[in-house]
Amino acid sequence: MAATNVGPLLVNATTTGVGEAKAPTGPNRTYFFTAVADAGANATASIDIEVSLDSVEWIKIATVSFTNINDTKEYDSFSSLSAYKYLRANIKSISGAGMTINVTYGVNQ
């Protein structure tokens, strides 16, 4: 399986809210997600990864949480077999000096 449709869901996000929806193509998709938090002192964040069939109704398939990050980068990743057409990242909470969030996805077909 080769990774295709690799791209960003969030780039240097610093506030709560929903990122742009993406619609990778191909049958029998396995999605791979990587979240990176880069922060100063005592930073925290919670990001939901959501999927949809129609880009209207969204279902949370995972929550990525970063707690007490101190002047470093932290990473989290996971995969999900899914037939959903649309993907997005939704920052539910974010705090701390200099906290930025990046979320990328890839699709194995």
C-alpha positions as CSV (number, residue, x, y, z in Angstrom):
1,M,0.0,0.0,0.0
2,A,1.3,3.4,-0.9
3,A,0.3,6.5,0.9
4,T,-1.5,8.9,-1.4
5,N,-3.5,12.1,-0.9
6,V,-1.1,13.4,1.8
7,G,-1.9,16.8,3.0
8,P,-2.6,19.3,5.8
9,L,-5.8,19.5,7.9
10,L,-4.5,22.4,10.0
11,V,-1.4,24.5,9.5
12,N,0.0,26.6,12.4
13,A,-3.4,26.9,14.0
14,T,-3.5,29.0,17.2
15,T,-7.2,29.3,18.0
16,T,-10.2,27.0,18.5
17,G,-12.3,26.1,15.5
18,V,-12.8,23.8,12.6
19,G,-10.2,23.4,9.8
20,E,-11.1,23.1,6.1
21,A,-12.7,19.8,5.1
22,K,-10.7,17.5,2.8
23,A,-12.1,14.8,0.5
24,P,-9.4,12.2,-0.4
25,T,-10.3,9.8,-3.2
26,G,-10.2,6.1,-3.7
27,P,-11.9,3.0,-2.3
28,N,-11.1,1.1,0.9
29,R,-9.3,4.0,2.6
30,T,-7.2,3.8,5.6
31,Y,-6.5,7.2,7.0
32,F,-3.3,8.1,8.9
33,F,-3.2,11.3,11.0
34,T,-0.4,13.1,12.7
35,A,-0.8,16.0,15.1
36,V,2.1,18.2,16.2
37,A,1.9,20.7,19.0
38,D,4.7,23.3,19.3
39,A,4.5,25.5,22.4
40,G,6.1,27.5,25.1
41,A,5.4,27.0,28.8
42,N,2.4,25.1,30.2
43,A,0.5,24.7,26.9
44,T,-2.4,22.4,26.4
45,A,-4.7,21.5,23.5
46,S,-7.5,19.1,22.5
47,I,-8.2,18.3,18.8
48,D,-11.0,16.2,17.5
49,I,-10.6,14.3,14.2
50,E,-13.9,14.2,12.4
51,V,-15.3,12.4,9.3
52,S,-18.4,12.8,7.3
53,L,-20.3,11.3,4.3
54,D,-21.8,14.6,3.2
55,S,-19.7,17.4,4.8
56,V,-22.8,18.4,6.8
57,E,-23.1,15.8,9.6
58,W,-19.7,15.2,11.3
59,I,-18.7,12.2,13.5
60,K,-15.7,12.3,15.9
61,I,-13.4,9.3,15.4
62,A,-10.6,10.4,17.7
63,T,-9.5,13.1,20.1
64,V,-5.8,14.1,20.3
65,S,-4.8,15.8,23.6
66,F,-1.6,17.6,24.5
67,T,-1.1,18.4,28.2
68,N,1.5,20.6,29.9
69,I,3.9,21.0,26.9
70,N,6.9,23.0,28.0
71,D,9.1,24.6,25.3
72,T,9.0,21.6,23.0
73,K,7.2,19.8,20.2
74,E,5.0,16.8,20.9
75,Y,3.6,14.4,18.4
76,D,0.7,12.0,18.3
77,S,-0.5,9.8,15.4
78,F,-3.1,7.1,14.7
79,S,-4.9,5.4,11.8
80,S,-8.5,4.6,11.1
81,L,-10.1,2.4,8.4
82,S,-13.0,4.5,7.1
83,A,-15.3,4.7,4.2
84,Y,-16.1,8.3,5.0
85,K,-15.6,10.8,2.2
86,Y,-14.6,13.9,4.2
87,L,-12.0,14.6,6.9
88,R,-11.4,17.6,9.1
89,A,-9.6,18.6,12.3
90,N,-11.5,20.6,15.0
91,I,-9.5,22.4,17.8
92,K,-11.8,22.2,20.8
93,S,-9.4,23.9,23.2
94,I,-6.0,25.5,23.1
95,S,-4.0,27.5,25.6
96,G,-0.4,28.4,26.6
97,A,2.3,30.6,25.3
98,G,3.1,30.2,21.6
99,M,0.9,27.1,21.1
100,T,0.5,26.1,17.5
101,I,-1.2,23.0,16.1
102,N,-0.5,21.2,12.8
103,V,-2.5,18.2,11.7
104,T,-1.7,16.2,8.5
105,Y,-3.3,13.2,6.9
106,G,-2.4,10.5,4.5
107,V,-4.4,7.8,2.8
108,N,-3.4,4.2,2.1
109,Q,-5.3,2.6,-0.7
